[in-house]
Amino acid sequence: MDETRAWQTIAEERRAFADVLDTLTPEQWATPSLCGEWTVRDVAAHIMVGPTASIPEVAKAMFRARFKFDRANVLLAKPRAARPTAEITAVLRDRATSRFTPPGHDWHAPLTDLFIHRLDCLHPLGIPTDRPLDPWPEILDLLTSPKAHGAFLPKGAPDLTYVATDVEWSHGTGPRVEGPAEAIALALTRRPVRLDELEGPGTEMLRAWAHG
């Protein structure tokens, strides 16, 4: 995937996710997500941060959070989560073409952030993503690279051979783990909700790490 196509994909998937969010009930918006203590509403608000936050706003949040990125994310997402749901989805559409990237990252970061957080929202609701799988090799490439440490997952992921069974992708050495790309990504980001879809001699090692 080249850069032009990547940004087109990000825009398309932001709009598609907004379409799904528009169908949710108030109870579904308040459902706990896979992302820590955040609800579906909180995660949707977090996805808005990159495309909408100004540099001064981010700097102020980082200062208040004592330069702890996770805490700053909470501060930036909180006021956005207080907005009406229709406004949250409208902003996702209006800013769908935003090309914001975190410092030190390219388009892989917003692509990965969107796809993982979409799963954070939809899996607890029992809603399938039902979207093209083509971007997943790019996402898994990032998640298995040193650039993922800190931003997407802690250091120390098991040294395994990861193989996606629904897209053409593999990485690593060591005992083999195979399964759907989404299930691999969730395990790598320590969201152990689809571990039963993974197979291979390295699965137990990954399972133990994912439960951390």
C-alpha positions as CSV (number, residue, x, y, z in Angstrom):
1,M,0.0,0.0,0.0
2,D,1.5,3.3,-1.0
3,E,1.0,6.6,0.9
4,T,-1.7,7.9,-1.3
5,R,-3.8,4.8,-1.1
6,A,-3.1,4.6,2.7
7,W,-4.7,8.0,3.3
8,Q,-7.6,7.2,1.1
9,T,-8.2,4.0,3.1
10,I,-8.0,5.8,6.4
11,A,-10.6,8.3,5.2
12,E,-12.9,5.6,3.9
13,E,-12.6,3.6,7.1
14,R,-13.3,6.6,9.3
15,R,-16.5,7.3,7.4
16,A,-17.5,3.7,7.5
17,F,-16.9,3.6,11.3
18,A,-19.0,6.7,11.7
19,D,-21.8,5.0,9.8
20,V,-21.8,2.1,12.3
21,L,-21.6,4.4,15.3
22,D,-24.7,6.2,14.0
23,T,-26.7,3.0,14.4
24,L,-25.8,2.5,18.1
25,T,-28.3,2.9,20.9
26,P,-27.4,5.0,24.0
27,E,-26.8,1.8,25.9
28,Q,-24.3,0.6,23.2
29,W,-22.5,4.0,23.4
30,A,-22.1,3.4,27.1
31,T,-20.8,-0.2,26.8
32,P,-17.3,-0.8,28.2
33,S,-14.8,-1.2,25.3
34,L,-11.7,-3.4,25.2
35,C,-9.6,-0.3,25.8
36,G,-9.1,-0.1,29.6
37,E,-11.8,1.7,31.4
38,W,-13.1,3.5,28.3
39,T,-16.6,3.1,27.0
40,V,-17.4,2.9,23.3
41,R,-18.1,6.7,23.5
42,D,-14.7,7.4,25.0
43,V,-12.9,5.4,22.3
44,A,-14.8,7.2,19.5
45,A,-13.9,10.5,21.1
46,H,-10.3,9.4,21.3
47,I,-10.2,8.7,17.6
48,M,-11.2,12.4,17.1
49,V,-8.2,13.7,19.0
50,G,-5.6,13.4,16.3
51,P,-7.6,15.0,13.5
52,T,-9.0,17.8,15.7
53,A,-6.5,18.7,18.4
54,S,-4.4,21.8,18.0
55,I,-0.7,21.9,18.9
56,P,-1.3,24.2,21.9
57,E,-4.1,22.0,23.1
58,V,-1.8,18.9,22.9
59,A,1.1,20.8,24.6
60,K,-1.2,21.9,27.5
61,A,-2.5,18.3,28.0
62,M,1.0,16.9,28.0
63,F,2.0,19.5,30.6
64,R,-1.0,18.7,32.8
65,A,-0.3,15.0,32.4
66,R,3.4,15.5,33.4
67,F,4.3,14.3,29.9
68,K,2.7,10.9,30.3
69,F,1.2,10.2,26.9
70,D,-1.6,7.9,28.1
71,R,-2.8,10.4,30.7
72,A,-2.7,13.2,28.1
73,N,-4.8,11.1,25.8
74,V,-7.4,10.8,28.6
75,L,-7.4,14.6,29.1
76,L,-7.8,15.2,25.3
77,A,-10.6,12.7,24.9
78,K,-12.7,13.6,27.9
79,P,-14.2,16.9,26.6
80,R,-14.8,15.3,23.2
81,A,-16.7,12.4,24.8
82,A,-19.1,14.9,26.4
83,R,-20.3,16.0,23.0
84,P,-23.6,14.6,21.5
85,T,-23.1,11.4,19.6
86,A,-24.3,12.9,16.4
87,E,-21.5,15.5,16.7
88,I,-18.9,12.9,17.4
89,T,-19.8,11.0,14.2
90,A,-20.1,14.2,12.2
91,V,-16.6,15.2,13.2
92,L,-15.3,11.8,12.2
93,R,-16.7,12.3,8.8
94,D,-15.7,16.0,8.5
95,R,-12.1,15.2,9.5
96,A,-11.9,11.9,7.7
97,T,-9.2,13.2,5.4
98,S,-7.0,14.5,8.2
99,R,-3.3,13.5,7.7
100,F,-2.3,14.0,11.3
101,T,0.5,11.6,12.5
102,P,2.1,11.4,15.9
103,P,5.7,12.5,16.1
104,G,8.1,9.9,14.7
105,H,5.3,8.0,12.9
106,D,3.9,8.0,9.4
107,W,0.4,6.9,8.1
108,H,0.8,3.5,9.7
109,A,0.0,5.0,13.1
110,P,-3.4,6.5,12.4
111,L,-4.3,3.4,10.3
112,T,-3.4,1.1,13.1
113,D,-5.1,3.3,15.8
114,L,-8.3,3.4,13.9
115,F,-8.5,-0.4,13.2
116,I,-7.6,-1.4,16.7
117,H,-9.9,1.0,18.4
118,R,-12.7,0.0,16.0
119,L,-12.3,-3.5,17.3
120,D,-12.3,-2.1,20.9
121,C,-15.8,-0.8,20.2
122,L,-17.4,-3.4,18.0
123,H,-16.2,-6.6,19.6
124,P,-18.0,-6.0,22.9
125,L,-21.1,-5.1,21.0
126,G,-21.0,-8.3,18.9
127,I,-20.9,-6.3,15.7
128,P,-18.6,-7.7,13.0
129,T,-16.3,-5.2,11.3
130,D,-17.3,-6.4,7.8
131,R,-14.6,-4.3,6.1
132,P,-11.9,-5.2,3.5
133,L,-8.9,-7.0,5.0
134,D,-6.3,-5.5,2.7
135,P,-4.9,-3.0,5.3
136,W,-4.1,-5.6,7.9
137,P,-0.7,-6.6,6.7
138,E,0.4,-3.0,7.0
139,I,-1.0,-2.8,10.5
140,L,0.6,-6.1,11.6
141,D,3.9,-4.9,10.2
142,L,3.8,-1.9,12.5
143,L,2.6,-4.0,15.5
144,T,5.6,-6.3,15.1
145,S,8.1,-3.5,14.7
146,P,10.0,-1.6,17.4
147,K,8.0,1.5,16.5
148,A,4.9,-0.1,18.1
149,H,6.5,-0.1,21.6
150,G,5.0,2.4,23.9
151,A,2.4,3.7,21.4
152,F,0.5,0.5,20.8
153,L,2.0,-2.3,23.0
154,P,4.5,-2.8,25.7
155,K,7.9,-4.3,25.0
156,G,8.5,-8.0,25.4
157,A,6.1,-9.6,23.0
158,P,7.0,-13.3,22.5
159,D,9.5,-14.1,19.7
160,L,7.2,-16.2,17.6
161,T,6.4,-16.8,14.0
162,Y,3.1,-15.1,13.4
163,V,1.0,-16.1,10.4
164,A,-2.3,-14.6,9.3
165,T,-4.7,-17.1,7.7
166,D,-7.0,-14.6,6.0
167,V,-4.4,-12.2,4.4
168,E,-0.9,-12.8,3.0
169,W,1.3,-11.9,6.0
170,S,3.8,-13.6,8.3
171,H,6.6,-12.3,10.6
172,G,9.2,-13.6,13.0
173,T,10.9,-16.7,14.1
174,G,10.2,-19.3,16.8
175,P,7.1,-21.3,17.4
176,R,4.3,-20.7,15.0
177,V,1.0,-18.9,15.8
178,E,-1.6,-18.6,13.1
179,G,-5.1,-17.2,12.8
180,P,-7.1,-14.3,11.6
181,A,-5.3,-11.0,11.3
182,E,-7.7,-9.3,13.7
183,A,-7.1,-12.0,16.3
184,I,-3.3,-11.7,16.0
185,A,-3.5,-7.9,16.3
186,L,-5.7,-8.1,19.4
187,A,-3.4,-10.5,21.1
188,L,-0.3,-8.4,20.3
189,T,-2.0,-5.4,21.8
190,R,-2.9,-7.4,24.9
191,R,-6.6,-7.7,24.2
192,P,-7.0,-11.4,24.8
193,V,-10.6,-11.8,23.6
194,R,-10.0,-13.8,20.5
195,L,-7.2,-16.1,21.5
196,D,-9.4,-19.1,20.9
197,E,-9.1,-18.4,17.2
198,L,-5.3,-18.8,17.2
199,E,-3.6,-22.1,16.7
200,G,0.0,-23.5,16.8
201,P,2.7,-24.4,19.2
202,G,3.4,-20.8,20.1
203,T,-0.2,-20.0,21.1
204,E,0.2,-20.8,24.8
205,M,3.2,-18.5,25.1
206,L,1.3,-15.7,23.4
207,R,-1.7,-16.4,25.6
208,A,0.3,-16.0,28.8
209,W,1.9,-12.8,27.5
210,A,-1.5,-11.3,26.3
211,H,-3.0,-11.9,29.7
212,G,0.0,-10.1,31.2
